[in-house]
Amino acid sequence: MTQYIFTPPAVIGASIRGRAEAFPIQRIFCVGRNYEAHAKEMGVAVDREAPFYFTKAASDYVPSGATVAYPPGTKNYHYEMEFVVAIGKAGFRIAEADALSHVYGYACGLDMTRRDLQLQAREKQRPWDLGKDFEESAVLSEIVPAAEIGHPAKGKIELAVNGAVKQSSDLSLLIHSVPALIAHLSGYYHLLPGDLIYTGTPEGVGAVVAGDKITGLIEGVGTIALTVGAAE
Ligand code: MN
């Protein structure tokens, strides 16, 4: 057995509704601009031909219900409420018609964003990592197995800050559907069990500050919550 010079990091596990076992997170893919009205508020065009992605490290995961510190290096920390797909079966070049058979379940997610850093990167045509891939930026509810809830293609997706609704849309407004995303993404990666796909946020994104309580829901899937703490 391999010996390591220091203790290797633990596998990151997300909780599953009704199961004692956790869902081991492999990779986190995030889709950009997947709702027309959000692309419009960001001042960018949507691409109906093909989705695009950025990634977050599995170590960015934080469970729903947590309090996170206001992150370093930003003055414009944003929420993005998202419908998340949890892949349960490996696949490469998956046909759209077979795509849903690769889904283990679904969850509510928050793609927390350092918006100022993301926009600076966008302007300079640099990668988005500093704006998107940072510690505690991938908030996830418990995963609900598709075996229990099916494959939601419509239903309310909503987010509130301190009880005031900020984002309210419907899963039916996704530009690239879950089967289309799986088919497309699996043309570029061998999808693996444990991969997560954050499918993009609807309009109404905005900033939060220390003390704010974020709550979200997706009809037929579940709820999510996050409290913003003081900066470290
Ligand atoms: Mn997002």
Residues whose N, C-alpha, C, O or C-beta is under 5 A from the ligand:
A	BS01	MN	V31 E80 D111 G200 T201
